[in-house]
Structures are given as C-alpha cells and as structure tokens.
Amino acid sequence: MKTRIAVLATILVALLAGLTFAGEWIYLSVLGLDPSAFPLGEWTQKLAPGASKAIGGVVAGFGTILLIAVAGFFVARGGLRADARDRGEVGNVPGRRVFLVGAGTVLGSIAAGVGGIWARAGRGVGTGAGGWQEPVGEIFVKKVPETHDRWEEIWKGSRVERYGRLGRTEWPVSDIVVGTGPLRGEKGADIVKLALERGVNYIDTSPDYSEAGSEQLVGQAIRDFPRDQFFLATKFCTPLGHLPPGTPVSKYKQVIDESLQRLGTDYVDLIHVHACDEVERLLDPNVHTAFDELKAEGKARFLGFSSHTPRLEAVANAAIDSGRFDVMMLAYHHGIWSHLDDIIARARKEQDMGVVAMKTLKGARHRDLVGFEEDRGSYAQAALKWVASNPDVSASIISFYEMQHVDEYLYASGKGLTAADVAVLERYDRKIVGTYCAPHCGACLDACPEGVPIPDVLRHRMYFEDYRSERQAIEGYAKLEPNASACAGCDAPCMGSCPVGIPIQERLEGAHDLLRITA
C-alpha cells in the first residue's frame, strides 16, 4: 500500500509541477524572455554561451520534472521497504523489484510532468488564456503566399534611379532604402549585398529585429563595401525591446556598443529613439546625454526618432520644437491621416529634418494577397511611387526579405506616379475597409471605458496576419495591459467611433483569440 501511495504521489507532484511553475517556465522560454526571468537563468546561460535564446526556462522546467522523477525512485524504494517490514519480511527487497518499481515511477513521473507542461504551455490549461499550440501551428504549418507570384522579366537588374537629400544630414539618400526586420540566414546577407550593389545606400536595422540577427546579417553584408558608401541606422534598444525613460546613460551607450560589435563597424550614422509613443521617452535627458557622448566619441553622427502611434502628433511636434533630431521615420502611405503632410512639411521647413517613410505598403498585404490577386503585380510599386510623389519625404523604407524584392521594389525607383498607380491604390483601399487601422489616428481611444489600447491591439493583429511576423505580434500583444480580453461582455461603446468603419469589438475579440498566450 505504501509503495502504491509513494508512486502515485510522485506522479501527481510531477503533473502538478508541469501544470504550474514548470509549464510556465517553458511557456516563457518560447515567448523569448531574458535569462534573468528564470531561476538561476543568468548562471545557466553561461553553460551555453553560444545560445541565441535564453535556456534557463527549459532547464528549470524540465530539470524540475527530472528531479521529481529521481526523487520518486528513492521514495518508491522506501515504500517497498516499508511494505516489506509491515509484512514481517526480513532482509532487503529484491533488487529486481526495486529497479522495476523505481523505473516505473521515474518514467511515469516524467510522462506526467511533460504532459502537464504541454497542457500548460501548449494548451494554456490553468492560464485563463491560450497556449502555444495554435500560434505555432499558424507559424510553422500554415502556408501562405509570401511574395509576388511572378518575377517579371522587365524588373530584373533594376537599380536605384533617384537620390534625394536626407535633410540636414546632407546624405544623398536613395529614394528606396532597405528595411531589415524579417532578414534570416545567409540569404538575408545576400539580399543586403545585392541591394547595395544596385545603388541602395541606406540600411535600417535594430537590435530587436530578429533578436539581434538583423544586425549580425547586416554586419556580414557590409564587410566588402567602403564604409562611406552607405548610411547605417540602428536603434536605442536591446534584442528584447525598447529602453524606457530613465534608463541610465551607461545602458544607452552599452546597447550601441553592442550594436557596433554585431555590425562590425566603428560607428553608425543614425540612432533612433525607436517606436516612440511618449514625449517623456523622446526627451529623456539620459538618452540625449548618451547620444552627445557617443557623437563626441565618433560612434554616432545623427539622432532620429520613429513613431507610428496615435500620439505621433505630440511626439513629432516635441521633436521638431526641440531642434535635437536630424531625422524622423513615420508611418506614411496612401490614404493615411492627411494632417501628417503638415507635420512632415513643418519638420522640413523649420528644422530641415530628413523624413523617412515606413509602413509604406499599408499593412504589408503584399505578403498575403488573398482576394487581391489582380493587384499583385503592381501594388508595391504603386505604393512606393505614391510616397515618392511628396517632395518633403526623403526616402521610403521597405522590408526586403526575398532576392526578388531587390528587382521588384527598385523597379519603382525614380518613376513618377501615374493615374493607373492611383487606381490600384484606391481599389486596394476599398477592399481593406473595415480591417486596416490607420497609424496616428486614435479616434477610438476615448470611447473605451477599460482603456484598451485599440490601435496597438489591431497593429499586432496586422503583424501576425499580414506581415507574417507572428512571434513579434505575440510578444507585443503579451505586453499590452489591458488587452482585448476586456472586450468580453462589454457593451461596446467604441462601436461607431472609427472614422473608417472598423467593427472594433469584433476585430479586437478576434485579435485576442489569435494572440492570447499570456498566463
């Protein structure tokens, strides 16, 4: 009897550990948290110095189950001996019996623990949310068309045909520049090399693109090119995210030193305060002190900021008024908030800032154009030409992630906007009515009594569904507080507040079902 209780108790403890803290550690490992998030995580990471991800959660989670299983072996052996004494048997319990019962306890405990981990991390049992099974299925199983299905012969060999002026930096910037967020593997470095060979002379990267992998690939790509041939931009952030206001000067400088090491260069031309949605972070005295010191040390030349949030107007106006920023990078595309043109014009007129347009493809639907097939041969080029038609915009940044894109996108370089291009853009706009949330709007925010950041929720859904940047979307949504779970049972006073007719509650509930993995 005591043996049976010992075995069952050990298996139950392993199952409960898997369903609770061990499973949570595994879940957080998949999410991609820093090693400091796990027990002895920073020490554990030293055991695998070449690992690109934190291993502390995996070691802690599965290590706990293994320890329980090993302990179960000895507990079961003790139970066998106790039962033997109760029966009045003299001498040791036969070794074969101890081995069989002990091994059964170990295997049963491991199976129960791993099952508990899967239930917690994979299925979301006990979390009140979802686990990783559905997102992983979307990421690795679901197949979607990820680029133009025709590599037109006429595009091949396309080069940059127009250079402008990046504001007071005086850099003669190519009208189309390389975004490196989705870069992966050796092909990623080859794409950047080819773009440079074709005349692109501005590369945008960041530590939090592909968990620093983007900077490493850019570093490989630029080795064979003279450093004064291209303009290199990175961000004040870590591979895990943005630095908050109040970050010490030393930390701001440290992340740039780390970027320089990954890039294999002595300096960057531009550092952005990245995805800035608050004036406090934009004007943090520490970030400006750090930049001034980096500039004096020859490690950076210019300061910029990027933004695509409802607070853009306040952030941009503060940046312009401060006179501190040389470049701004804003979401800008056909059909966007018309007042943005005024902000761009003011930045150029008052401070001679360089202006780089991002999010130029309005949701990146070119990567999954189900229902948009008739536009797949021209939409990206039309969108780039529309941006270039504004003389106050210095360049358009677009993510290059296939070799084909060098030809496809550069074919638009130097070409004027035509009536046919505008027709394509307008037809596209009509088709995405009710799904695309325009950056910088924010008209819905005051309508939510729970304070849900509606544009952020919809932006992460766009990243998942349209950009196919599933992990970025999931991680970003996990950080939102509150999130769209607040929509359940709500009377939806937000409905009708969207100027372009998005059914807000329906879209947010769908986003939560897609992205919910928080514990």
PLY file of the C-alpha trace (Angstrom):
ply
format ascii 1.0
element vertex 519
property float x
property float y
property float z
element edge 518
property int vertex1
property int vertex2
end_header
0.00 0.00 0.00
2.76 2.46 0.94
4.56 1.73 -2.32
1.44 2.49 -4.33
0.86 5.73 -2.44
4.50 6.77 -2.94
4.39 6.08 -6.69
1.05 7.82 -7.23
2.07 10.77 -5.09
5.27 11.27 -7.08
3.44 11.11 -10.39
0.84 13.58 -9.09
3.52 16.02 -7.90
5.19 15.86 -11.34
1.87 16.51 -13.05
1.08 19.47 -10.82
4.57 20.90 -11.37
4.09 20.63 -15.12
0.68 22.29 -14.89
2.04 25.17 -12.83
5.52 26.63 -12.45
7.47 24.18 -14.68
4.99 24.62 -17.50
5.06 28.37 -17.01
8.84 28.44 -17.34
8.61 26.54 -20.61
5.90 28.88 -21.84
8.04 31.91 -21.01
11.01 30.32 -22.77
9.03 30.10 -26.00
7.95 33.72 -25.52
11.62 34.69 -25.54
12.25 36.37 -22.21
15.65 37.42 -20.93
17.62 34.83 -18.86
17.03 36.93 -15.73
13.35 35.89 -15.85
14.17 32.33 -14.76
15.61 30.74 -11.60
19.41 30.78 -11.92
18.80 31.85 -15.52
21.86 34.05 -15.94
24.10 31.36 -14.41
22.51 28.68 -16.59
23.05 30.77 -19.71
26.80 30.63 -19.10
26.62 26.89 -19.73
25.60 27.62 -23.32
27.38 30.84 -24.28
26.56 30.40 -27.95
22.81 30.01 -27.43
20.71 32.63 -29.23
17.81 32.20 -26.78
17.56 32.00 -23.01
17.84 28.36 -21.92
17.04 28.98 -18.26
13.32 28.27 -18.62
13.86 24.98 -20.43
16.49 23.86 -17.92
14.37 24.91 -14.96
11.14 23.40 -16.31
12.37 20.03 -17.47
15.04 19.91 -14.76
12.33 20.20 -12.11
10.42 17.28 -13.60
13.60 15.20 -13.76
14.44 15.96 -10.12
10.93 14.95 -9.07
11.28 11.72 -11.04
14.66 10.87 -9.49
13.33 11.65 -6.03
10.39 9.40 -6.85
12.76 6.48 -7.38
14.00 6.73 -3.81
10.53 7.38 -2.42
9.26 4.25 -4.17
12.19 2.23 -2.82
11.36 3.46 0.67
7.75 2.42 0.17
8.81 -1.08 -0.87
10.91 -1.48 2.26
8.11 -0.15 4.48
5.64 -2.60 2.96
8.14 -5.45 3.47
8.50 -4.57 7.17
4.71 -4.41 7.55
4.51 -7.92 6.16
7.22 -9.10 8.54
9.65 -9.92 5.77
13.31 -9.98 6.80
16.19 -8.74 4.60
16.43 -6.41 1.68
13.79 -6.11 -1.01
14.94 -7.93 -4.17
16.93 -5.60 -6.39
14.97 -6.52 -9.50
11.74 -5.46 -7.87
13.26 -2.18 -6.68
14.53 -1.47 -10.20
11.20 -2.22 -11.90
9.09 -0.19 -9.47
11.62 2.63 -9.35
11.96 2.78 -13.12
8.19 2.76 -13.49
7.96 5.66 -11.05
10.60 7.64 -12.92
9.02 7.07 -16.33
5.51 7.72 -15.03
6.62 10.95 -13.36
8.41 12.18 -16.49
5.39 11.36 -18.65
3.04 13.11 -16.22
5.32 16.12 -15.90
5.82 16.53 -19.63
2.09 16.10 -20.15
1.46 18.82 -17.59
3.97 21.10 -19.31
2.28 20.55 -22.64
-1.14 21.23 -21.16
0.10 24.45 -19.55
2.46 25.80 -22.23
0.89 24.25 -25.30
-2.81 24.35 -24.49
-2.98 27.11 -21.89
-4.63 24.94 -19.21
-4.89 26.86 -15.95
-3.88 30.18 -17.52
-7.26 31.61 -18.44
-5.81 32.15 -21.94
-4.38 30.15 -24.81
-1.11 28.28 -25.13
1.43 27.94 -27.89
-0.20 25.15 -29.90
-2.35 27.34 -32.13
0.25 30.08 -32.76
2.95 27.51 -33.51
0.58 25.85 -35.94
-0.01 29.19 -37.63
3.70 29.95 -37.79
5.14 26.64 -38.92
2.26 24.76 -40.54
0.02 27.26 -42.30
1.28 28.05 -45.79
0.57 31.42 -47.37
1.87 33.18 -50.47
4.64 35.36 -49.07
5.72 37.32 -52.11
4.70 38.24 -55.63
3.94 35.08 -57.58
5.60 36.40 -60.74
9.17 37.61 -61.02
8.65 39.82 -64.05
11.46 39.80 -66.59
11.24 43.55 -67.02
12.12 44.10 -63.34
15.35 42.14 -63.43
18.51 44.17 -62.97
16.61 47.20 -61.60
18.75 49.81 -59.87
18.22 52.96 -57.85
17.41 55.71 -60.32
16.93 58.66 -57.98
18.77 60.11 -54.99
17.48 62.85 -52.74
18.72 64.72 -49.70
18.24 63.38 -46.17
17.65 66.77 -44.64
20.41 68.45 -42.70
22.47 65.26 -42.63
23.25 66.15 -46.28
23.29 62.44 -47.13
22.32 61.83 -50.82
19.86 59.08 -49.95
18.41 56.57 -52.42
14.66 57.01 -52.84
14.08 53.39 -51.74
16.03 52.02 -48.77
16.40 48.63 -47.12
14.45 47.60 -44.04
15.95 44.51 -42.42
13.38 43.39 -39.85
12.50 40.00 -41.43
16.03 39.02 -42.53
17.03 35.43 -41.82
20.02 33.25 -42.67
22.70 33.57 -45.31
20.12 34.71 -47.86
19.45 37.77 -45.70
23.04 38.96 -46.01
22.99 38.30 -49.76
19.85 40.42 -50.15
21.52 43.40 -48.45
24.66 42.95 -50.56
22.67 42.90 -53.79
20.69 45.98 -52.75
23.95 47.85 -52.07
25.34 46.75 -55.41
22.18 48.10 -57.10
22.63 51.55 -55.56
20.71 51.44 -52.27
22.74 53.45 -49.77
20.71 53.46 -46.54
20.23 50.40 -44.30
17.85 50.39 -41.35
18.38 47.78 -38.64
17.81 47.33 -34.92
18.80 45.04 -32.02
15.19 43.90 -31.66
14.87 42.81 -35.29
15.18 39.03 -35.37
16.64 39.11 -31.83
19.79 40.93 -32.98
20.05 38.62 -36.00
19.30 41.51 -38.33
22.33 43.47 -37.12
24.54 40.41 -37.44
23.42 39.78 -41.03
23.85 43.43 -41.95
27.34 43.24 -40.45
28.15 40.32 -42.72
26.75 42.11 -45.75
28.63 45.39 -45.38
32.11 43.91 -44.87
33.05 44.18 -48.54
31.76 47.73 -49.06
33.52 51.01 -48.23
32.04 52.39 -45.03
31.41 55.82 -46.56
29.29 54.26 -49.31
26.20 53.63 -47.15
24.23 55.25 -44.33
23.61 52.92 -41.38
20.77 53.39 -38.88
20.05 51.44 -35.67
18.01 52.00 -32.50
18.38 52.66 -28.78
17.07 49.26 -27.67
18.07 45.73 -26.72
17.23 42.47 -28.52
14.27 42.21 -26.14
12.81 45.67 -26.63
12.94 49.42 -26.18
14.75 51.19 -23.37
12.32 53.06 -21.10
12.73 56.68 -19.98
15.13 56.97 -17.08
17.46 54.28 -18.40
20.99 55.12 -17.20
23.29 56.87 -19.65
25.70 53.94 -19.37
22.99 51.50 -20.52
22.06 53.64 -23.52
25.72 53.69 -24.53
26.17 49.99 -23.83
23.43 48.92 -26.25
25.02 50.99 -29.01
28.44 49.49 -28.29
26.83 46.05 -28.58
25.22 47.06 -31.89
28.58 48.22 -33.21
30.09 44.86 -32.32
27.33 42.98 -34.14
27.58 45.29 -37.15
31.36 45.10 -37.25
31.77 48.84 -37.64
33.21 51.71 -35.61
30.18 53.98 -35.93
26.58 54.23 -37.05
25.27 57.21 -38.95
21.93 57.40 -37.16
20.41 56.25 -33.87
16.64 56.31 -33.48
14.56 56.58 -30.34
12.52 53.67 -31.62
8.70 53.35 -31.92
8.34 56.37 -29.66
4.87 56.95 -28.28
5.58 59.33 -25.41
7.31 62.67 -25.14
8.94 61.57 -21.89
10.91 58.86 -23.68
11.66 61.12 -26.65
13.16 63.84 -24.47
14.66 61.68 -21.73
17.74 63.69 -20.66
19.72 60.48 -20.33
19.21 59.44 -23.94
20.36 62.86 -25.13
23.40 62.85 -22.85
24.27 59.36 -24.10
23.92 60.43 -27.73
26.08 63.52 -27.21
28.79 61.37 -25.65
28.56 58.77 -28.41
28.81 61.50 -31.02
31.84 63.03 -29.30
33.44 59.57 -29.25
32.87 59.16 -33.01
30.39 56.28 -32.59
27.31 58.08 -33.93
26.64 61.03 -36.22
22.91 61.85 -36.13
19.87 61.41 -33.87
16.39 60.44 -35.01
13.09 59.01 -33.83
10.48 56.69 -35.27
6.77 56.63 -34.50
3.53 55.09 -35.74
1.25 55.66 -32.75
-1.82 57.78 -32.01
0.47 60.10 -30.04
2.53 60.83 -33.11
1.48 64.47 -33.35
2.61 65.29 -29.81
5.82 63.31 -30.22
6.66 64.78 -33.63
5.92 68.35 -32.58
8.07 67.94 -29.47
10.88 66.57 -31.62
10.61 69.47 -34.06
10.45 72.06 -31.27
13.46 70.58 -29.51
15.75 71.01 -32.51
17.58 67.89 -31.35
16.54 65.47 -34.08
18.05 65.18 -37.54
15.74 62.51 -38.98
12.24 61.25 -38.32
10.77 57.96 -39.56
6.96 57.85 -39.71
4.27 55.52 -41.00
3.21 57.11 -44.27
1.21 55.70 -47.17
-1.70 56.36 -49.50
-4.89 57.20 -47.63
-3.21 57.94 -44.30
-4.18 60.76 -41.95
-3.97 63.92 -44.10
-2.65 66.08 -41.25
0.58 64.08 -41.41
1.60 66.03 -44.51
1.55 69.21 -42.40
3.82 67.68 -39.76
6.26 66.47 -42.40
6.31 69.87 -44.08
6.91 71.60 -40.74
9.80 69.26 -39.91
11.46 70.04 -43.23
10.79 73.77 -43.17
11.63 74.55 -39.54
14.40 72.06 -38.77
15.45 70.70 -42.16
14.89 67.18 -40.83
15.26 64.18 -43.09
11.97 62.26 -43.40
11.88 58.51 -43.99
8.50 56.89 -44.71
7.82 53.45 -43.23
4.79 51.11 -43.32
4.63 52.15 -46.96
2.67 49.06 -48.03
-0.24 49.77 -45.69
-0.38 46.54 -43.74
2.05 44.53 -45.89
-0.84 42.76 -47.60
1.54 42.18 -50.49
2.73 39.19 -48.44
-0.69 37.53 -48.30
-2.88 38.97 -51.04
-5.75 36.51 -50.88
-8.54 38.32 -52.67
-6.16 40.94 -54.11
-4.65 38.85 -56.89
-5.34 41.34 -59.67
-3.14 43.90 -57.91
-0.23 41.67 -57.03
1.84 42.80 -59.98
1.72 46.50 -59.23
0.60 47.37 -55.72
4.04 47.60 -54.03
5.47 49.68 -56.85
2.43 51.96 -56.90
2.68 52.45 -53.14
6.38 53.37 -53.33
5.77 55.81 -56.18
2.96 57.47 -54.21
5.28 58.11 -51.26
7.99 59.47 -53.56
5.50 61.95 -55.02
5.75 64.01 -51.81
8.88 66.16 -52.23
9.22 66.54 -48.44
9.78 62.79 -48.00
13.43 61.85 -48.38
13.06 58.08 -48.88
10.76 55.07 -48.47
11.85 52.18 -46.29
10.52 48.73 -47.11
11.44 45.29 -45.82
13.49 43.25 -48.28
13.21 39.55 -47.38
13.43 37.83 -50.78
16.01 38.25 -53.53
13.13 39.06 -55.86
12.36 42.19 -53.85
15.56 43.87 -54.97
14.24 43.78 -58.53
10.57 44.28 -57.65
10.97 47.32 -55.42
13.84 49.05 -57.20
11.84 48.92 -60.43
9.75 51.74 -58.88
12.82 53.92 -58.22
12.79 57.25 -59.99
9.42 56.64 -61.65
6.54 59.09 -61.42
3.09 58.31 -60.05
0.55 57.56 -62.78
-3.23 57.50 -62.86
-3.05 53.71 -63.12
-1.00 53.59 -59.90
-3.55 55.71 -58.07
-6.36 53.48 -59.34
-4.57 50.43 -57.91
-4.13 52.14 -54.54
-7.75 53.27 -54.40
-9.03 49.82 -55.35
-6.90 48.34 -52.59
-8.23 50.87 -50.06
-11.80 49.90 -50.90
-11.03 46.24 -50.34
-9.49 46.67 -46.90
-12.21 48.91 -45.49
-13.14 47.60 -42.07
-9.86 45.83 -41.39
-6.99 48.33 -41.65
-6.36 50.61 -38.66
-4.54 53.74 -39.82
-1.50 54.77 -37.77
-1.65 58.09 -35.92
-5.48 58.22 -35.78
-6.55 57.28 -32.24
-10.13 58.49 -32.69
-11.42 55.41 -30.84
-9.29 55.67 -27.71
-11.59 57.86 -25.61
-14.53 55.57 -26.40
-13.14 52.58 -24.45
-14.07 52.68 -20.75
-11.47 49.98 -19.99
-8.59 51.88 -21.57
-7.76 49.12 -24.07
-5.09 50.41 -26.49
-7.22 49.61 -29.53
-4.74 50.69 -32.23
-1.96 48.63 -30.62
-4.14 45.51 -30.50
-5.05 45.91 -34.17
-1.43 46.65 -35.09
-0.27 43.36 -33.50
-3.04 41.52 -35.35
-1.77 43.10 -38.57
1.77 41.96 -37.78
0.51 38.39 -37.30
-1.89 38.10 -40.22
-0.39 40.39 -42.83
3.31 40.77 -42.07
3.55 37.09 -41.04
5.69 38.35 -38.14
3.88 36.03 -35.78
6.35 35.95 -32.93
6.72 39.73 -32.89
2.93 40.04 -32.80
2.50 37.54 -29.98
5.27 39.04 -27.88
3.99 42.57 -28.40
0.41 41.65 -27.55
1.56 39.82 -24.41
2.96 43.11 -23.10
-0.29 45.07 -23.50
-2.15 45.93 -20.31
-5.10 45.89 -20.52
-5.58 43.77 -23.61
-8.62 42.80 -25.64
-9.80 40.28 -23.03
-11.63 43.29 -21.58
-13.94 43.23 -24.62
-15.71 40.07 -23.43
-19.18 41.02 -22.26
-18.62 44.71 -22.96
-21.48 46.85 -24.33
-19.00 48.15 -26.95
-19.36 51.92 -26.64
-16.39 52.04 -29.05
-18.59 50.97 -31.97
-19.11 53.84 -34.37
-16.05 55.74 -33.18
-13.80 54.56 -36.02
-13.81 57.07 -38.88
-13.15 54.31 -41.43
-15.78 51.92 -40.12
-13.76 49.19 -38.44
-16.05 46.91 -36.34
-13.82 47.42 -33.31
-15.20 44.89 -30.85
-15.31 42.10 -33.43
-11.76 42.81 -34.63
-10.39 43.04 -31.07
-12.05 39.82 -29.91
-10.61 38.10 -32.99
-7.18 39.52 -32.18
-7.39 38.18 -28.64
-8.35 34.71 -29.86
-5.40 34.79 -32.26
-2.75 36.24 -29.98
-3.71 35.32 -26.42
-0.95 33.40 -24.72
-0.46 35.38 -21.53
-0.53 33.49 -18.27
0 1
1 2
2 3
3 4
4 5
5 6
6 7
7 8
8 9
9 10
10 11
11 12
12 13
13 14
14 15
15 16
16 17
17 18
18 19
19 20
20 21
21 22
22 23
23 24
24 25
25 26
26 27
27 28
28 29
29 30
30 31
31 32
32 33
33 34
34 35
35 36
36 37
37 38
38 39
39 40
40 41
41 42
42 43
43 44
44 45
45 46
46 47
47 48
48 49
49 50
50 51
51 52
52 53
53 54
54 55
55 56
56 57
57 58
58 59
59 60
60 61
61 62
62 63
63 64
64 65
65 66
66 67
67 68
68 69
69 70
70 71
71 72
72 73
73 74
74 75
75 76
76 77
77 78
78 79
79 80
80 81
81 82
82 83
83 84
84 85
85 86
86 87
87 88
88 89
89 90
90 91
91 92
92 93
93 94
94 95
95 96
96 97
97 98
98 99
99 100
100 101
101 102
102 103
103 104
104 105
105 106
106 107
107 108
108 109
109 110
110 111
111 112
112 113
113 114
114 115
115 116
116 117
117 118
118 119
119 120
120 121
121 122
122 123
123 124
124 125
125 126
126 127
127 128
128 129
129 130
130 131
131 132
132 133
133 134
134 135
135 136
136 137
137 138
138 139
139 140
140 141
141 142
142 143
143 144
144 145
145 146
146 147
147 148
148 149
149 150
150 151
151 152
152 153
153 154
154 155
155 156
156 157
157 158
158 159
159 160
160 161
161 162
162 163
163 164
164 165
165 166
166 167
167 168
168 169
169 170
170 171
171 172
172 173
173 174
174 175
175 176
176 177
177 178
178 179
179 180
180 181
181 182
182 183
183 184
184 185
185 186
186 187
187 188
188 189
189 190
190 191
191 192
192 193
193 194
194 195
195 196
196 197
197 198
198 199
199 200
200 201
201 202
202 203
203 204
204 205
205 206
206 207
207 208
208 209
209 210
210 211
211 212
212 213
213 214
214 215
215 216
216 217
217 218
218 219
219 220
220 221
221 222
222 223
223 224
224 225
225 226
226 227
227 228
228 229
229 230
230 231
231 232
232 233
233 234
234 235
235 236
236 237
237 238
238 239
239 240
240 241
241 242
242 243
243 244
244 245
245 246
246 247
247 248
248 249
249 250
250 251
251 252
252 253
253 254
254 255
255 256
256 257
257 258
258 259
259 260
260 261
261 262
262 263
263 264
264 265
265 266
266 267
267 268
268 269
269 270
270 271
271 272
272 273
273 274
274 275
275 276
276 277
277 278
278 279
279 280
280 281
281 282
282 283
283 284
284 285
285 286
286 287
287 288
288 289
289 290
290 291
291 292
292 293
293 294
294 295
295 296
296 297
297 298
298 299
299 300
300 301
301 302
302 303
303 304
304 305
305 306
306 307
307 308
308 309
309 310
310 311
311 312
312 313
313 314
314 315
315 316
316 317
317 318
318 319
319 320
320 321
321 322
322 323
323 324
324 325
325 326
326 327
327 328
328 329
329 330
330 331
331 332
332 333
333 334
334 335
335 336
336 337
337 338
338 339
339 340
340 341
341 342
342 343
343 344
344 345
345 346
346 347
347 348
348 349
349 350
350 351
351 352
352 353
353 354
354 355
355 356
356 357
357 358
358 359
359 360
360 361
361 362
362 363
363 364
364 365
365 366
366 367
367 368
368 369
369 370
370 371
371 372
372 373
373 374
374 375
375 376
376 377
377 378
378 379
379 380
380 381
381 382
382 383
383 384
384 385
385 386
386 387
387 388
388 389
389 390
390 391
391 392
392 393
393 394
394 395
395 396
396 397
397 398
398 399
399 400
400 401
401 402
402 403
403 404
404 405
405 406
406 407
407 408
408 409
409 410
410 411
411 412
412 413
413 414
414 415
415 416
416 417
417 418
418 419
419 420
420 421
421 422
422 423
423 424
424 425
425 426
426 427
427 428
428 429
429 430
430 431
431 432
432 433
433 434
434 435
435 436
436 437
437 438
438 439
439 440
440 441
441 442
442 443
443 444
444 445
445 446
446 447
447 448
448 449
449 450
450 451
451 452
452 453
453 454
454 455
455 456
456 457
457 458
458 459
459 460
460 461
461 462
462 463
463 464
464 465
465 466
466 467
467 468
468 469
469 470
470 471
471 472
472 473
473 474
474 475
475 476
476 477
477 478
478 479
479 480
480 481
481 482
482 483
483 484
484 485
485 486
486 487
487 488
488 489
489 490
490 491
491 492
492 493
493 494
494 495
495 496
496 497
497 498
498 499
499 500
500 501
501 502
502 503
503 504
504 505
505 506
506 507
507 508
508 509
509 510
510 511
511 512
512 513
513 514
514 515
515 516
516 517
517 518
